[in-house]
Amino acid sequence: MAEYQTSIDIAAPPDVVYDYLTTADGVTAWMGEHAELDPRPDGMFAVDIAGYPIRGRYLHVERPTRVMVSWGVAGSEDLPSGASTVDFRLTRIDGGTRVDLTHSDLPDAQLPGHADGWQHFLTRLAIVVPGGDPGPDLWRPLPERTSHG
């Protein structure tokens, strides 16, 4: 299993960033076309991204510093619903918020595609939270690679 970590600074306070991780309008402003969210422990986390039904549960919700969800693709054999964990940690910094993201328990073959996706979507998050327009979302997943080469 693999783990992906990254961080990004956003020009908005943590409570504003938090809302973009816990509301359907917030999430779909930067990632996905449709979301059904129930941001409380064991509440539903469902976001459709580029035709993929991401499904999981909220595992930890602590306004305005942390959101953790289980993450997977409905119907997938190698990354089924809720099989991995995404942890967003929000820290107040001068000028806004640092978002530290850790996506753990990823199958090795899924790491490149998720790294590409998170770079794309976190960049969009950093644009939309302070009020910018990230433009249409044209992201599509990378083809899966096997760990054999």
Secondary structure by P-SEA (a helix, b strand, c coil): cbbbbbbbbbcccaaaaaaaaccccccccccccbbbbbcccccbbbbbccccbbbbbbcccccccbbbbbbbbccccccccccbbbbbbbbbcccbbbbbbbbccccccaaaaaaaaaaaaaaaaaacccccccccccccccccccccc
